[in-house]
């Protein structure tokens, strides 16, 4: 769908303003920076093709995060479906001095995508439960449940991967 010249300028400004934060958000959920960059691009492609773009600036940020969340969940589910690694018995345990950031990312990727995105939206992006519920299209009770379960599963997974809680 072609976008008018005025719209291109608006999208360029939106990308400059929200792109870096979306990249940080998606980087926490993805395996590599290049995957996160692809997800940011996909987020803006979907946003630009949307029929109903929020007109008010304060509505644009959560709307973009909702799209990014959906894009990330789709990718996480697809990656999990196709990531089978046979166990041969000769694999080495993860190194104990693993970089803390990578450990957190691994733990986030190991828990259900809905819980991981709720945790990142709340703890790293600063959205409240009401905003997250609107972004994800679920009730606030569902968000609270995802946060509680997500925290528990994250801590269990993080400790299992060698992190100290």
N, C-alpha and C positions, 0 to 999 in steps of 0.2 A: 504494500500500500504506500503510494508516494506521500511524502510529508512536505508541507508548505515551507517556504524559506523562513518565515517567521517561526514556525514550529521547530525547524532545525536549530535555530539560534537558541530557542528555549530548551531544547533537549541537550544541546551542547553545554549550556549553563548548568542544567540539572546533573549532567554527567560529571562535570568538574566539581560540583558541590557534593554530590552523594556517592560518586564512584569510589573514592578512596575508602570511605567507611563501609560500603558494601563489599569491597574487596577484602577488607580485614574480617568482616563477618563471614564471608564465604570461605576465606582461607582457613578459618578455624574448623570448618566443616569438611574441607576437601583435603585430598592427599598432597597436592602440590600447588604451588603458586600458579602454574600455567592452567590447571583445572579451575582454580578460583577465578582467574582472568576470563576464561571461557564462560563461566557462569555469570559473571558481571555483564559480559557482552550479551548473553542470552537474555538476561534480565531486562536490559535496555531495548533489545529487539522486541521482546514481548510487550514491553511498556509502550513503545512507539506504535505498535500495531493494535493496541487496545482501543476499543470503541469509546470507553468512558474514562478519560484521564481526569483525575481530580484537578479542579481549577484553583483551589486555595493551596498556597505554598505549604501550610502546616499539615495538609492531608497527603501531599506528594511523598514525603519521606516514609511514613508507615506503609503506604501503598506500594512503593518500590521494594521495601523489605518483605512485604507479603509475596510479591512476585519472586524475589530472590529466594525466599524460603521454599516456595513451591518448586522452583528450578532446582534448588539444592536437594530437596527430598527426592524428586524424580531421579536425579543423578545418583544419589546414595543408594536408592533402591535398585536401580539398574546395575550399578557397580557390584552390589552385594550378590545380585542374582547371577552374575557372570564371573565372580572371583572365587574359583575353586583352586586350592593349592594342595596337591597331594602331600601327605605326610610320609616321609620315607624313614623316619627314625634317626636320621643323621643331622638334623637341623640343630643349629646352635641356639642357645637361649639368648634373648636380647642382652645387649651390653648394659651393665649397671650404670655407666656414666653417660647414658643417653641424654641428649639435650632435652631439657624440661619442656620446652614448647612442643617438640615433636611427641613427647609422651602424652601431653594434654590432648593434642590433636588425635592421636591414636585412640585414646580413651573415648573421646567424643564420637569418633567414627564407629566405635564398637558398640555403642548403645543405640537403641531405636532412633531413627532420624527425627521423629516427632519430638522426642524428649531432648535430643541434642539441640535442635533448633530453638526450642522453648528456653533451654538453659542459656544459650548464647544470646538470644534476643533479650533476656532478662538481665543476665549478669555482665555481659560485655557491651551490649548496645544500650542498656538502660531503659528499655521499654517496660511499662507496667503491665500487670496481668490483663487489664481491660484492653490495652492497645494490642497486646499479643493475641488475645482472643479475637479481636476484630481482624487482625492480619491473617490469622490461620482459619478463620471462619468456624470457630468452636466456642463453647461457653467458657466463662472465666473459671468455673469449677474444673473443666477439662484441662485448662492451662495450669491451674494449681496442682492438679494431679500429675500432669506431665513434669512439672518442676520438682515435686517431691520424689517421684519415682526416678526421674532423670538424675537428680543429685545422688540418690542412693546407688543407682547403677553405675554412675560415673565414678564415684568413690571406690566402689568394689572393683571396677575395671582398672582404674588408675593404680590402685594398690596391687592388683594382680600383675599389672605390667611393670611393677617395680617402683612406683612412686610412693612417697610418704605422705599420708593424709594429715 
